[in-house]
């Protein structure tokens, strides 16, 4: 490299670093850029321009971004309008827009367009960390850059079926007995939910779908147990959260230490009206002021509690209210998951005959037994999913979560929602 060329390259690197570091969110051609992703990517290249000598790779990746709607992602999330006319941009602006588009698209496929830091605090499912800067470098070095980026997307049966359903719905074909905008939004929202999941699901796992109101136990990726469940109410504060935990043991004949909210708002007012209420329901006041329901047939936890510690204090457990499982709508709990046939689930998890579970319950004592090995449990909210036979199923959006996700996938809708909120505040 000549001295002149070296000086030019050094100047470009300096300018690029300055553009990236300009606080707090640089704008190029009216588009906001992701400083963190750009910094990580260009640090690998000494902040030197990348795309001036890689036009073929850039075109491959531009085409991939413009096909983002195949994944239910609006290309406008990744500067699509600017990408269609990058030749008119100054060299360094073009450089940054291309990199930001490719990195952001890779990140959306890897973690979702609504990554965990942008979601509700009870939607905490997330895949493992992915270094999208390293992935983009791998794409650049590949004969098929777009394929490397596309490989970040899920490959689950549900994701594959949803992508096919998206194609069919856009072609005007009825999907799941219904076509039109509503069905499209359901499909796109659930494609996004799939991107929140680990790319390699554990072969042995317990899967609770709050929208389907069922629990399924998988062993070697095959369903070996399924049961109805009762899940959280539709009221926001009582909805079942979306999270991953691990079932490590089972409590037999567990007492129920009643959460303060339930004690204060529901039980203590009844006890104030009826002095015998606590005794009639097997409840005692503990020395620390907590209210506890003793183990037994009347316990709200029933005869079994699956020990799966999590920050939401949400558990799978038995219930004495068996009549609830005859209901079509079982969104009636305060967030926990009540299992219709917990003894059968316990037998599968403990790898014991169900008679052994009955014997442990029959002792009437409160005991805890470890599972042979911990089993991951996922509590999800999928309003569209692949069933065991490979068919796409749809369920009502009882929690009203689909619309929020769909808006995040469509920048135009985000702007409309923002304008509507601004207008309402103005009135």
N, C-alpha and C positions, 0 to 999 in steps of 0.2 A: 504494500500500500504506500503510495506516495505521501510526502509530507502534507500536501494540500488535501488529499483525500482523508488522511488521518485527522487533520484539523477539522474538516467538515463533519466527520463522524463524531468527534468529540463534542463539537458544538451541538449537533443534533441530540446527543445523549444528555447534554446539560439542559437543553430546552425541554426535552421530554420529561426529565426528572422534575423540572420546575412546574410544568403543566400539571403533572400528577400530584405534586405536593401542594398545589394552590388550594387554600382552605376555603370552605370545608368540603364542598362538593362541586368539582369543576363542571362547567357546562361547555359542551361542544355542539355546535349547530342546534342549540336549544335543547339538547339531550343531557340529562344528568348522568354522570359516570360513577362507577363503583370504585372509589379510591383504593380501598383495601385490596380488592382483587387485582387491580392494575399494578399496585405497588409490588405485590407478591410475584406477579408474572414478570415485570420488567426488571426486578432485582435479579432474576435468574439470567438476564441478558445484559447486565451492566447498564440498564436504561438506554440501550441502543435500539433504534427502530428495527422492527421485525419483518414487516410486510412489504417493504419496498423491493426486496429480493425474493419474495415468495408469493407471486401473484397467483399462481395455480392453486396453492393451498388456500389462499384467501378466497378465491372464487368458489372452491368446494365448500368452505365453511359458510360463506354468505348464502349459498343455495340451501344448506342445511337449516340455517336460521329462518329463511323465508318459508321453509316447510314445517315450522314449529307447530302450526295448527294441526298437523297429523298427530301430535301428542296432546291436543286440547289446550295448547299454549298460544296466545296471540303473538304473532311475530313483532307487533308493535312494542311488546315488552323489551325487545332487543334491538331497538332503533331501526326497524324495518324500512321506514320511509327514507331515512338517511342512507341506509345501505344500498338502496336502489339508485343512488346518485352520488356515490362517494368520489367520483372523478372530479366533481366540482369543489371539493374541499381542499383547503391547504394541506400540505403533506403530513404534518404532524397531527393535525385534527383528524385526518383520515386514519392515521395510525392508531390513535386512541379509540376512535369509534369502533373500528374493526375489532380491536382487542377486547374492548368492553362488551361488545355484542357477543363474541364467541365465549368469553368467560362467563357472562351472565346466563347464556343459554346452557352451557355446561353445568353451571351451578343449579339452574332450575331443574334440569333432568336428574341431577344427582341428589338434590335435597328438597326439591319443590320450589315453585315460584313463591310460595309462602313458607320460607324456612322457619324453623322453630322460634327464632327471635321476633318474628312478625305475627305469630299466631296468638290465639287466646291462651290464658294460663292453664287451661285444662285440656289443651291439645298438644301433648308433649312427645308424641311418637316421632322418632327421627332415625334415619339410617346412620351408619358409621361415617366418620369424617372422610372427606374426599378432597385431595389437593387438586383443585381444578386448574391451577397454574401448571402443575406437572402434567396433567392430562392434556392440556392444550399443547404443551411442548411435544408430548408423544404423538399428538395428532399431526403436528407440523412435520414430524419425521416419518409419518406413515404414508404409504402410497394411496391410502383412502382416508384423508383427515376426517371427513364427515362421519365415517363408520366408527371411528374412535370416540367421538363425542356422543353419538347415538347410543353407544354401548353403556353409557351411564344410566340410561332409563331402566326401569324394572322389566323383568321378563316373566312375571307371575302370570298364571292363567287368567286372573282377573284383568290385568293390564292388557293382555293380548285381546281378550274378548271386548274390552271397552274400546280399544282402538278400532276394532272391526265395526263395533256398534256405532262409533262416531262417524266412520266412513259411510255406513249404511244410512244413518239418520240424515246426514248432509245430502245424500242422494235422494232423499224423500221417501225412503223405505221405512215402514213401521218397525220400531224396535221395542221389544217388551210390551207389545200391544198398544203402543202410543208413539206418534211421531211429533215433530214440531220443536219449538224453542225450549219448552220446559224439559223435554227429554234430553235435548242436547246439553242443557246446563247441568243436569244430573250426571251425565256421562263425563263431562269435563271436570266437574268437582271431584268425582271419584277417581279419575285418572290422577289428579293432584294428590289425593289421599294415599294412593299406592306409592307415590314418590316419597312419602314420609316414612315408609317402612324399610327395615333392613333389607339389603339386596339378597342376602342369603338367609332365609328364615330357618330357624332351628327345625330339624326333622321331627323332633318330639316337642309338641307345644300345645297349650290350651288357648283357644281362640274364642273370645267373647265378642260378638257383634251386637252392640246395643241397638242398632237400627233393625236388626233381624230378630232380636230378643231370643237369641239362642247361644249356647256354648257348644263347641266342638273340640274334642281331644284328638290330636294327630299323633300317630306313632309311625316313624319312618315315612313321614309325609302322607300317610293314609289315615282317613278318619276312622277311629275305633270307638268313639262314643259321641253322642249328641243328645242334647236335652234342652227343653224350654228354660228360659230364665226370666226373672223379673228384674227390670233395670230402673235407672233413675227417672224421676218425674220430668215432665217437659219444662217445668219452671227452671230458669237458668241456674239458680244456685243449687238445685237438686239433680241436675243432669249427671249421668255417668261420664267421667272424664275419659280421654283417650290416652293410654299410657302402656308401658311395658314393665313388668315386674317378674318375680320368680316365686313359684310355689315351692317352699322348702319343707313344709310339714303340715300336719293336720291336727287341729284341736278337737278332741272328742268331748262332748258335753260341756261346751264353753259357756261361761257366764258372759253377760253383755254389759260392758261399761258404756253407759249411754252418753253419746256426745252432748256437750253442754247445750247446743242449739236446740236439740230435740227435747232435752230435759226441761229447759226453761220455757220453751214456746208451746210444748204439747203435753208433757206429763205433769209437771208441778202445778199448773193451773187446775188440772183434774183432781190432783191430790188435795188441793186447797178446798175444793168443793166437796170431796168425799174422803174423809180421814182413813177409810179402809182401802182406798184405791191401791196404794203401794203394796200392801200385804196381799191383796187379792191377785195381784199380777207378779208376785214373787220378787218385789223390788226392795232394796235396802239403800240407805244412805251411808256411804263409806266415810271413815274418819277424815279423809281429805276433802270432803264435800261433794264428791262425785256420786252420781246415782248409778246403781248397778242392779241388773236383773239376774237373779241366780240361775244357774244351769237347771235345765229341766224341760218338760214338754211345752211350757209356756214361753220359754226364752225366745226373744226375737231372732236369735242366731240359730235356733233349732238345735240339732244334735251334732252338727259338724261345722267347723270353720276352717277354711283353707288359708294357711298362713302365708301371705304374700305381701310383705311389708312394702309400703309405698307412701309417698308424702301426702296423698289424698285420703289416706285411711279408708280406702275402698277395698272390699274383700268379696270373695265368693263364699257363700255359706248356705246352710239349710234354712228352712222357715217353717213355723207351725201353720202358716196360712196357705195350705195347699190349694184352696179354692181359687187363688189368684191365677193358677196355671190354666184354668179353664177359660180365662179371658183372652180375647184377641189382642187387646191393647194392654200390655203389661208394664207400662211406664208408671210405676207407682211407688218406687222406693226412694230413699233419700240419697241415692247414688250407688249403694252397694248392689251386688249381683246375687240374687237368690236363685238357687239351682233346684229344679224340679226333682231330680234324682241324684242327690249328692252322694249317697252311699255307693252307687255304681261308679260315679266319677272317682271317689276315694279309692275304690278297689283297683281301678285302672292305674291311678297314680302310684298307689302303694305296691302294685304288682302282686296283689293278693286276691283270693276269692272273696266275694262280697260277704260270705259268712264270717270271715275274720273281722270285717268292719262292724258287722252287727254285734259280734262278741265284745269288741272294744267299747262299743256304745253301751252294751248291757251292764258293764261294770258300774255305771252311773257316776263314776268319778271323773273329774276333769283331768285329762291327760293329753300330752302332746307327743306325737310320733313323727320322726323325720321320714321324708320320702327316701327311697333308695338313692335317688339323686335329684337335685332340684330340677324343676320343669319350668321353662319360660311360659309366661302367660301374657297375652296381648288383649287389651280391651280396646276395641276399635269402634268406629261409627261409619259403616259402609252402607250407603243407600243403594249401591249397585255393586254386585259381586258375583264371582263364579261359584256355582254350587258344586257338590261332589261329582255330579254327572257332566260337568263342563258346560252348563247352561248359564246364561246371564240372568240374574235375578234382580228385581228392583223392589225397594221398600220405601214407605212414606218417610219423608224428612221430618219426623216428629220433633226434633230439636231445632229445626229451622237453621241448620248450619250450612246448607249447600249454597245459599245465595251469597253469603259472605265470601266463601271460597271463590265462587264463580266471578264475582266482581274483581277479586285480586288478579284473576287471569286475563282480565279484559280492561286495558287502560282507559278506553273510552267510557266504560261504565264507571270506573273509579272517578273520572273527572265529573261525570254527571251526578254521581252520588255526592261528591264534594260540593258541587254547585247547589244541589238541592239542600244540603245541610246548611250552606252559607245563606241561602235565601230564607230558610226557616229561622235562622238566627237573626237575620235582618228584620223579620217581621216581629 
